[in-house]
């Protein structure tokens, strides 16, 4: 018997799935036995196969959620000016954005989706401090103490959003 990929090589080995003759050069050892290269081809899990349509849906969901949660974050942060409140609001916004993006793409995962959610959390923070009340009411945001707490809250939010989709 001759190998299907290398006709000059004689073999007595067959693919365990399709039965095609294979030689030791083209054989791929798998947990269930020897396979030909075609049958042993590794595919990504469906959870990690993200199309451009999914990225578009995720981007739109992330943008909408960033604007809405940024407005809510700004209202709560400016009308309840406790310096530690952002340490709760940031992770809450990150979790919410990560969850909405995950739901919008039917629970798919991937680095691109995680980055989309992380960027949306940053955008949400920017909306919370600059739109429409930021410069008028946000005295706490521009002190050194407030900036440090805001950056820690933002980092926690980005971490949660990314961890939901990675």
KAPELIN-V834396 format. One record per helix or strand. SS is the DSSP state (a for helix, b for strand). FROM is the first residue (numbers start at 1). LEN is the number of residues. If there is no record, write none. Layout:
ss->[SS SS]
from->[FROM FROM]
len->[LEN LEN]
//
This chain:
ss->[b b b b b b a a a a a a a]
from->[2 10 13 21 28 33 46 52 86 111 134 140 144]
len->[1 1 2 2 3 3 3 28 19 20 4 3 22]
//
